[in-house]
Amino acid sequence: MVLNLKNWLNDKLISPIQMLIKQGITANKLALTISLGICVGLFPIIGCTTIICTILAIYFRLNMVIIQVINYLMYPLQLITIVPFILLGNVVLGVDNPVDFSNFIHLFKEDLVNTLVLFKEALIAALIGWLIAMPLFGLITYGMAYFFLQKLIK
């Protein structure tokens, strides 16, 4: 009975988890997984990153576990980088009126959906700032991850 339970756990739980962790473990794919997890984890619109990472992992056949773990680890930085992305987007758009961030944070804590509606221009500016910053940042993170993974694999 104990042996059957052990075999069942191995077949139904442990083996599938091991396969998930081991998928896409080449230096190139793993570096891409890390880079995309970091870049998407910094996406300035809260609540979208898990879905985006899932879609990217499926499309590029990347390691789903690793990309999501990195995505979740980026959450504190995601919150910190929203303001710089808004400021960068405002510079690009030529917007002079700054956002009252103290009001933003207060409203964000109270009602997320209405805050997103009230600050849609700021979120659009943040999205533009993110789109400007991420290509270069993504290349840098990919290059660094690939370099260190190549050293680690050898």
Beta strands, then each sheet from edge to edge (+ up, - down):
end
